[in-house]
């Protein structure tokens, strides 16, 4: 974080006037939370690594260079020499095509120099130039490039699964951060309400105490007011405990010390929460469902690879090359003519003899694929059930908020009227105390219902079509 960002963050954390909106907080989470940043990097990295699958059927350039000597005797025995020195250079292109043929086109250039040779019938040193073409056609394992295609798909799906998992973790973290934000906002409002309730209780206590000193009130009223004040002190302490816990959760998503002071947050918008329209249809799949779908594709690709690579190998192969010898220029020139060429065809067969292990490996891969499919079916089913449950809970919470708001207004009117009557001597302190408790309970119910709506509304964001 640069200095300007640090100063702004410090100012927001210490200011009692400035508020931090939800969008500002989530942006801070994205900038400061190491886990979120790790998931974002993982997501981008997996997207780039997907391109690794494009390398399977692309041309490959190769080049080899070698220099050395050989002092052992060769056959026939009359070709006597002390040592042969060689230089060899080889370059070319190879490619496996997605229709199942493997080819290699290369050019070899080799220098041979005999030391201590007993014959002079050949130029010494001399060069060999050999252009060659090789073709390999799988007829069983990897027929039609099935194994290579499966490996390509496996590579792609491995990165896709990593990407979807990172996306799921990032979105889940933002939802949890949003819930933490509103939890702290609700806790701050609860503390403010409890403080007002305590002030009201203290006012009643001061009022009845004053009347008692003038012998105009009863000792029972003083005791009742004292008990109410103590009760509100306890409730305020409990609200402050919840506020501190919510603050620690808030700071956790910012990678800050647990007890770092937090700013005043945006208040709960009750009208917006009551008017929020619950989607009738699910906007899209949750990230965990998308990740499970990727896991199914990964298991399927892995099963295909296991199926292909455990088959017997039966390949038809062949090659054709030209040959030129002499000085370097002569060798290169002669290598362009078919006077001295080489042609060969052949067949290769290889079969593992541990049939039981082959069978188990293939069956194990199929079972892993089946398990992934069943898991995806369940997660998809659970998503539908959770969506129905979530939207119904949200509607119920909205109804609870509307009722709690109406009840709060009624309790407030009732309390204000009763306080006026108390000062006029037309009611008892006990009655006011009861109305105080009713009003406080209504306020708490309003905040609780609003918090539930926010939690459910935040979870709906997981059902995104993106």
ABEGO torsion letter per residue (X at the ends): XBAAAAAAAAAAAABAABBBBAAAAAAAAAAABAAAAAAAAAAAAAAAAAAAAAAAABBBBBBBBBBBBBABBBOBAABBBABBBBBBBBBEBBBBBAAGBBBBBBBBBBBBBBBGBABAABBOBBBBBBBBBBBBBBABBGBGGAAAAAAAAAAAAAAAAAAAAAAAAAAAAAAAAAAAAAAAAAAAAAAAAAAAAAAAAAAAAAAAAAAAAAGABBAAAAAAAAAAAAAAAAAAAAAAAAAAAAAAAAAAAAGBBAABBBBBBBBBBAAAAAABBBBABBABBBAAAAAAAAAAAAAAAAAAAAAAAABBBBBBBBBBBBBBBEBAAAAAAAAABAABBBBBBBBBBBBBABAAAAAAAAAAAAAAAAAAAAAAAAAAAAAAAAAAAAAAAAAAAAAAAAAAAAAAAAAAAAAAAAAAAAAAGABBAAAAAAAAAAAAAAAAAAAAAAAAAAAAAAAAAABBAX
